[in-house]
Amino acid sequence: MLKPTRFGFGEALRDLGEEIQNLVVIGLDISSSVCVNWFAEKFPERFFSLGIAEQNAAVVAAGLALEGFIPVFSTYGVFAASRCLDQIRVSVCYNDLHVVIGGAHAGISVGPDGATHQALEDIAVMRSLPRMTVLSPCDANQTYLATRAAIKEVQGPVYVRFGREAVPNFTTLEDSFIVGKAQPLRKGKDITLVATGHMVYYALEASKALSKMGIEASVLNFHTIKPLDEETLVKEAQKTGCVLTVEEHQIYGGLGSAVAECLGQQYPVPMKIIGMPDTFGESGRPEELLIKYGLHISNIVNEAINLIKRK
């Protein structure tokens, strides 16, 4: 079943509106694109549309949090991570406020909207902020669970990253979702594939292709980029001896960098980072772009085979 991850975000907000009376949502002229309109339709008295004013939204959210509300605002990830960075850093993070930020349209798979709207640096920006939790769920069901956890379980600021296009919805709402704990999806002894967001499905498919070649790959879904599950990561590195990371993000500062920081200090092994190769994206069909920039299944398989040779 194909379903956009942004749907999981919108559904969670709509459902949580019934449970949490002090939950408020801020829209930014693209409410339907990021699915916060579903909350607005059900709870109009707790929805505030601020128009095209991302910096203002961050400051208003901070003020609402100081007054005892749980504010959520969502916009495209490129705007959340870049346009209102100063306000998020100073007004939200510095004050350690429980503000939930939905970073939509993440990754190259945004497709036709092109380079200006493809969030490829947001993980690097958000995980560098003190007190910020960074979540990057893999499908619509997990985005639903991640959004609930961001609102109900995390105390400080949270960034939830999700995409635009319909993608395989392969997890269930009954799955465990623990902030800061990686989700093992497949066991293997030869190599560990560490993925996040939409790339988790591609990593799983690559592991199946590798299995037909006699290579057994572990697959870990790192739906939480910060705090990173270092314990699980180190144990996997000790078991398989090499780690390949896969993400729809620049190769600098994202999941791969976080993994390298951990392993470099605790258990160095051969590793490779697959992501956007220090370049902007472009307009095109999502599948075409993933192939062009080396984020498709065949490239993951090839890089895994080459990495194993380095052990």
N, C-alpha and C positions, 0 to 999 in steps of 0.2 A: 504494500500500500504506500502510495506517495502522498506526502503532506508537508507543507511548509513549516519550518520550525517556528516561524513567527506566530502561527496559529496556536501553538502550545502556550506561548507567552500571553496572548490575548485571552485564551480560555481560562488560564490560571487566574488572571486578574479578575475576570468576570465572576468566577466561582469564589474567590477569596473576598470579594466585596460583600458577600452574604455573611461570611464568618468574622470579618474584621471591620468593625464599624468606624475605626479611625484611619482606614486605608483611603488615600486620595490619589488621583491620577492626573498628571499634567500632559496635555496634548500640544503638539507643535506643528500644526497645519498639515501634517501627514498622518493623522490619526488612523485612517483606514489602512494605510500601508503597513503600519506597525501593529495594527489590530487592537489598539486601545479604545477604539470606537465602540467595541463590544461592552466595555465597562461603562462608557459614557451613556450608552443607550439604556442601561439598566440602573445606573446610579448617577443621573445627571447633576444632582446636587453636590456630588463629590468629585466632579470632573471639571478641570479648568483648562480652557484652550487659550494659549498665549501667542498663537501665531508663529511666524518665523523669528524666534527669539530664543535660541538655545542657551546663551549665556544667562539671560533672565530666568529661564526655567530652572537652571541649577541653583541660582540664588533664592528663588521662590521656594524651591524644594527644601533648601536648607532652613529657611524661615519656618516652613510648615513643620519640619522635624523638630525644631526647637520649641514649637508650640504643642508637641505631643502627638502629632499625626505621623503616619507612615506614608511618606510620599514616593510615588513612582513617576519617573518621566522617561519617555522613550523617543528616540530619533535615530537617524541613520548613524551607524558606528563611526563614520568619518567625522561627523559633526560632534558627536558626544565626546570622542577622544581628542579632538583637535580644536574645534571652534570654542568650546566652553571649558577647556582644560584648566585655565587659571581659576575659574569659579569653582570647579569641582575640587581642585587642589586646596584652595584657601577656605572656601565657605563650607564645603562638605567634609573633606578628609581631615583637614586641620582640626576641625571641631568634633571629629569622630561621630558624625551623624548617620543615623540609619536612613539613608536615601538609596533607593534602588534605581539603577540606570539601565534601561534596555537599549543595547547597541544593535540595531537592526541592519540588515543588508550587508552582512559581514562576508568577506572573502571575495575571490575572483568569480565565484559562481553567481554573483549578482547579475552578471551577463551584460545585457544591452545598455544598461545605465552608464557603463564605462568607468574610466579611471577615477573620475572625481567622486564617484559614489561607491566605489569598492573599498571597504574598510580592510586595509592590509597592514596597518601599523597600530591598531587599537589595543591589542594585547600588550605590546611593548610599553605603550604609554600608561595604560591602566595598572599594570602590575608593578610599575615603578613608583606608584603613589603609596605612601605609608597608609596603613589601615584599610586599604582597599582589597576586597575579596573579588576574584575574577572567575566567573563561571562560563564555560563554553560547551553546552550540551550538544549531543550528537544528532538528535532527531526531535520530532514534535512532542512525543510522549515525554522524553527526558527534559525538554525545555519546560514543559508543564511542571514537572517535579522540581526542576532547578529554580523556577520562578517562585514556587511555593516555599522552597527552602530559603531563598534569598529574603523573602518577606517575613517568614515565621521563625527562622532559626538563627540567621546571622544578625549580629548586633550593630555593626558599623556599616559603612558604605559598601555597596555591591554593584558590580558591573556584570550584566548577563548578556552574552553575545549570541546572536542567532541570525539566520539567513533569510533570504527572500523566496527562492525557488522551492518547488515541491521536491522532496527527497525521500528515500526509503525510510519508513517509520517502523524500525525493526526491534525497538525495545518495547517494554510494556509499562503501564502505569503501576503495576504491582512490583516492579523492580526496586531494589534498594537504591536510594540516592543519599549519600552522605557527603556533605561538603568537606573537601580536603582529603577524600579517599578515592583512589583510582578504581575503576570498574574493570576487573579481568573478564575478557570475553572469549579468549581462546588460550589454551596451554600449548607450549612448545619448548623445545630444548636447544634449537639452533640459533635463533635470533629473536629479539623482542621488538615488535612494532608498537610504538607509542604514538597515538593519534588523538586529535581533538576535533570537535565540531563535525562538519559534514565529512571530513576525511576519515572518520572512524569506520564508516561503511566501506570505503575504498580499501582501507587497511585490512578489514576482514576478508574482502574479496581477494585481495592480494595473497593473504595467508592461505586461502583455499587453492589458489593457483600454485603457490610454492609447495603445498602439500603433495600435489600431483607430481612434483619434481623430486619428491623425497626429502623436502626441507620442511621441518616443523617449526612454525613461528608462533610465539606468544603474541597476543594482541591485548593492549591495555588502552582503555578509554580514559583519558585524563580530562574529565568534564570540569575539573577544578584546576585552573592554572596557578592560582594563588589562594590559599596556601598549597604548595605542591606536596604530593604524597611521596616524600623522599624515601620512606621506609620500604614501600612496595617497589619503587624504582630500583633501589640498590639491590634488593633481593633478586629482582629479575635480571639485573646486570650480572650478578654473581652466578646465576643459573645458566644463562645463555651466552654470556661473554661478548655480546655486541648489541647495540641499540640503534634503531632507525626511527626517527621522528617524522611525522607527517602533519602538515597544517596548511590551511588557507590563509597564510600570513607571510610577511617578510621573513627571510631566514635570519634576520637580526632581531633580537629582543623578544621573540615569541616563545612558544612552547619549547622549541629546540634549544633555545638559549637557556631557558630555565632548567631543562634536563642536563645540559652541558655544565652549568654551574654546579648542580648537585653532584653529578658523577665525577667531575674534575676534582672536586674536593674530597669525595668520600670513596669512590671506587672507579677509577678511570678504566674505560674499555673503549675499543674502537666504536665510533658512532658516526652517523651521517644525519644531516638535517635536510629534509625535503620541504620546500616552501617556495614562495615567490623569490626569484633570484635577484634581489636588489633592483627591482624595476617596478614601474607602475603597470597597471593592467590596461585593458582596452575594451571596446565594445565588441560583443560577439555572443554566440550561444554558449551557455555555461559549459557544456560538454566539450566544445571546441577549445575553449579557453583552458580548461583543466588539462587537456592533452598538450596544448601548445606550451604551457608553462611547467610541464613535468609533474603534474599532480594526479595523473590517472593511474589506473591499476598496473598497466604494463611497466611504467617507469618505477613504481614502487617495487615490483618484482625484480627488475633489473638491478636497482640499487641495493636491494637486500642480498642478492647473489654476490655482487661485488664486495659488499661489506663483510660477508661471511668469509671471504677469501683473505681478509685482513686479520682474522683472528690468529 
